[in-house]
Amino acid sequence: MLRHKPAWAAATVAGLALIVAAGLAAPHLMGEPPRPAAMDNAGGLHSHQASARPDTQLDRQAGAGPISNATAGSSRPRIQHVHKRRVHPSAQPSPSGGASVVSGPVTRHTDCVASPHACGFPDATNTGANCSALAPSGPVTVTSNGAVVEGKNINGSVTVQASNVTIRNDCVTSSGIYPVHFVSGSNLTVEDTTITGTGGCLRAVEPAGSGAVMDRLNVSGCEDGIQMYDHDVLENSYIHDLAFTSSSHNDGVQQNGGRDDVVRHNTIFNPHNQTSCVNFTTDFGGISNITITGNLLNGGNYTVYSRSGGNGDPAGVSVTGNQFGGADVYGLLSDDGSVTWSGNVSDATGQAIGQ
């Protein structure tokens, strides 16, 4: 037998239906958090990305046209200064120095010695030149201001006796004492170049002139990598496989008297149980205002020297934001006087480390 529902029951059912419908339209009225609005690829949250520095151009001479882009003719991807490294509570992020991003993906943050480019550091994949694609050449001597040496596979040394000279996208293979020798002048630029020492090479680059910028170099085969004097900058470069003999005192970078030098975002390996990766010692004069930052350093008796060699203690030396491997013999820093040390981390753990 059919029974009719009373009027109050019908009203209750209708009210419940209205509440359910309202909850679907506005879930926060039912005690649930509101649903986020849909976002397209152009909006919403954005990952932090550093912007790349625009390529600069140099003039060959006053009134001359611009030099071609620094990457022309080179198959090496461009790297830049800032690498992405895990930041720990006790560590500080490395200073950027200059504007930079890494050209390839950063896939690791520790054990970078095994694969520097995977951490955004320089190595053979992103420094130097493609030697097989360059025109063969003998030794080169530059005596004209504003000259450009570019696209050459040089068997012998490059000697510079002029100002505002650029050496770009070259390979230099030399048994000379100095494969690249800046004898006189000012403002030398060496970039995207592979320098390989053979035989009696003491230092790959000897910038005895005034002011050198060395960028994205691949340096090997010499007893020492780079010499520095005044107002010199070494950045984004890979120094490795230094020549080792029974009388070697290997240094990836060394300076024996000078000021206002920067060693920034390089990979420097010296696993020979000999001297250092970076050595600033006052053997021939005072040393001041030295910046060593954002590098991957591995090896040496001490990895970094800041020492008195008879001309007072180095002054204004900062060692910040570097990543240290474990191939040193005695420690990371041997110093006289005061050295600013901060934000340096272990390559094995990513944790902050002391001197």
Secondary structure as the mmCIF struct_conf table of DSSP 4:
data_model
#
loop_
_struct_conf.conf_type_id
_struct_conf.id
_struct_conf.beg_label_comp_id
_struct_conf.beg_label_asym_id
_struct_conf.beg_label_seq_id
_struct_conf.end_label_comp_id
_struct_conf.end_label_asym_id
_struct_conf.end_label_seq_id
HELX_LH_PP_P HELX_LH_PP_P1 HIS A 4 PRO A 6
HELX_RH_AL_P HELX_RH_AL_P1 ALA A 7 ALA A 25
HELX_RH_3T_P HELX_RH_3T_P1 PRO A 27 MET A 30
TURN_TY1_P TURN_TY1_P1 GLY A 31 GLY A 31
HELX_LH_PP_P HELX_LH_PP_P2 GLU A 32 ALA A 38
TURN_TY1_P TURN_TY1_P2 ASN A 41 ALA A 42
BEND BEND1 GLY A 43 GLY A 44
HELX_LH_PP_P HELX_LH_PP_P3 ALA A 50 THR A 56
STRN STRN1 ASP A 59 ASP A 59
BEND BEND2 ARG A 60 GLN A 61
TURN_TY1_P TURN_TY1_P3 ALA A 62 GLY A 63
HELX_LH_PP_P HELX_LH_PP_P4 ALA A 64 GLY A 65
STRN STRN2 PRO A 66 PRO A 66
HELX_LH_PP_P HELX_LH_PP_P5 ILE A 67 ASN A 69
TURN_TY1_P TURN_TY1_P4 ALA A 70 GLY A 73
BEND BEND3 ARG A 76 ARG A 76
HELX_LH_PP_P HELX_LH_PP_P6 PRO A 77 ARG A 78
BEND BEND4 HIS A 81 HIS A 81
HELX_LH_PP_P HELX_LH_PP_P7 ARG A 86 HIS A 88
TURN_TY1_P TURN_TY1_P5 PRO A 89 SER A 90
HELX_LH_PP_P HELX_LH_PP_P8 PRO A 93 PRO A 95
BEND BEND5 GLY A 98 GLY A 98
BEND BEND6 SER A 103 GLY A 104
BEND BEND7 HIS A 109 THR A 110
HELX_RH_3T_P HELX_RH_3T_P2 CYS A 112 ALA A 114
HELX_RH_3T_P HELX_RH_3T_P3 PRO A 116 CYS A 119
TURN_TY1_P TURN_TY1_P6 GLY A 120 GLY A 120
TURN_TY1_P TURN_TY1_P7 ALA A 124 ASN A 126
BEND BEND8 THR A 127 GLY A 128
HELX_RH_3T_P HELX_RH_3T_P4 CYS A 131 ALA A 133
BEND BEND9 LEU A 134 LEU A 134
STRN STRN3 ALA A 135 SER A 137
STRN STRN4 VAL A 140 VAL A 142
BEND BEND10 SER A 144 SER A 144
TURN_TY1_P TURN_TY1_P8 ASN A 145 GLY A 146
STRN STRN5 VAL A 148 GLU A 150
BEND BEND11 GLY A 151 GLY A 151
STRN STRN6 LYS A 152 ASN A 155
BEND BEND12 GLY A 156 GLY A 156
STRN STRN7 VAL A 158 GLN A 161
BEND BEND13 ALA A 162 ASN A 164
STRN STRN8 THR A 166 ARG A 168
BEND BEND14 ASN A 169 ASN A 169
STRN STRN9 CYS A 171 SER A 174
BEND BEND15 GLY A 176 ILE A 177
BEND BEND16 PRO A 179 PRO A 179
STRN STRN10 VAL A 180 SER A 184
STRN STRN11 SER A 186 GLU A 191
BEND BEND17 ASP A 192 ASP A 192
STRN STRN12 THR A 194 GLY A 197
BEND BEND18 GLY A 199 GLY A 200
STRN STRN13 ARG A 203 PRO A 207
BEND BEND19 GLY A 209 GLY A 209
STRN STRN14 SER A 210 ASP A 215
BEND BEND20 ARG A 216 ARG A 216
STRN STRN15 ASN A 218 SER A 220
BEND BEND21 GLY A 221 GLU A 223
STRN STRN16 ASP A 224 GLN A 227
BEND BEND22 ASP A 230 HIS A 231
STRN STRN17 VAL A 233 GLU A 235
BEND BEND23 ASN A 236 ASN A 236
STRN STRN18 TYR A 238 ILE A 239
TURN_TY1_P TURN_TY1_P9 SER A 246 SER A 247
STRN STRN19 ASP A 251 GLN A 255
BEND BEND24 ASN A 256 GLY A 257
STRN STRN20 GLY A 258 ARG A 264
BEND BEND25 HIS A 265 HIS A 265
STRN STRN21 THR A 267 ASN A 270
BEND BEND26 HIS A 272 THR A 275
STRN STRN22 SER A 276 THR A 281
BEND BEND27 ASP A 283 GLY A 285
STRN STRN23 ILE A 287 THR A 293
BEND BEND28 GLY A 294 GLY A 294
STRN STRN24 LEU A 296 GLY A 299
BEND BEND29 GLY A 300 ASN A 301
STRN STRN25 TYR A 302 ARG A 307
BEND BEND30 GLY A 309 ASN A 311
STRN STRN26 ALA A 315 THR A 320
BEND BEND31 GLY A 321 GLY A 321
STRN STRN27 GLN A 323 PHE A 324
BEND BEND32 GLY A 326 GLY A 326
BEND BEND33 VAL A 329 TYR A 330
STRN STRN28 GLY A 331 ASP A 335
BEND BEND34 ASP A 336 GLY A 337
STRN STRN29 VAL A 339 SER A 342
BEND BEND35 GLY A 343 GLY A 343
STRN STRN30 VAL A 345 SER A 346
TURN_TY1_P TURN_TY1_P10 ASP A 347 THR A 349
STRN STRN31 ALA A 352 ALA A 352
#
